[in-house]
């Protein structure tokens, strides 16, 4: 199903295009990167630095302070929990948005001494429970992704059910519709974990089927030979010891890179478990073999984060995203074509037609479920 059928505003549709999201499936697989627990704790339990939520009466006329460069700070007093709280809201200089004597719902950071910096200040009640937080591209507002996903969740019947019923029963998995609803709108933590478990199983199943299908074709590739001592030295530079699991994953990947059969591996782990180090070890080995690597991320923000991480580890990588100037793009494209650029990080721009590689030997996909099969195939076909 195409996103045009969701009847989004032109601005929101453009933002999704900018993020490389073009289908309903890609949108629904744009999972929250974290969840915030929004409980309205009483004032006597607040600690400095806490995210707090409360409702109260506006007890003073708002005052707008101009900070320069189109930035403002609006302050007013709210009576809540039998306390007088001073609320500060940035970049909302409209006095009629905070009328004296009306009820307002605030979520923000408690700064101590009865002072709150608001992230949300609205007339309608705050959303409570587990609230999803999504990655955003430039120009996107916090309310955009939840509103877009609300529309997308109305069309779950358009999404194929990839897990056979007998496997769902055997492994006590949720049905397709429920798993997507609960990961985007979790009723509670227990049901969120059930949704995550189901969708992880689906991802593993699809990946394993793809691996078996490709293996059956007996695809061959150029073995990527590299200096083991230099590869080990790359890992030794990090100021921490790798875990046994990281070591094993890296050894498995390096072994596959030396073989003449195509490597397909899924590196699975929680946030902060060190998956990026495994990816960097593979990229460094490929670089030492004389071949090129491409790392693709679903958003420009993530691509830039990966670029910074690679460069901080001593890997000379270049960025290829849609926001670059024409001259910058041409320089990177020419470097990839001639081989002077050995590592590139980017978004969906990487698998578009103008991109040519001298010798692409490795593709790393972050959040691979966000890229369609045809998109991944387009990029793989650019290499050997």
ABEGO torsion letter per residue (X at the ends): XBAAAAGBBAAAAAAAAAAGBABAAAAAABBBABBBBBBBBBAAABBBGBBBBBBBBBABBBBBBBAEGGBBBBBBBBBBGGBBBBBBBBGBABAAABBBGBBBBBBBBBAEGGBBBBABBBABBBBBEBBBBBBBBBGBBAAAAAAAAAAAAAAAAABBBABBAAAAAAAGBBBAAAAAAAAABBABAAAAAAAAAAAAAAAAAAAAAAAAAAAAAGBBBBBBBBBAAAAAAAAAABABBBBAAAAAAAAAAAAAAABABBBBBBBBBBBGAGAAAAAAAAAAAAAAAGBBBBBBBABAAAAAAAAAAAAAAGBBBBBBBAABBAAAAAAAAAAAAAGABABBBBBAAAABAABBBABBABBBBBGAAABBAAAAAAAAAABX
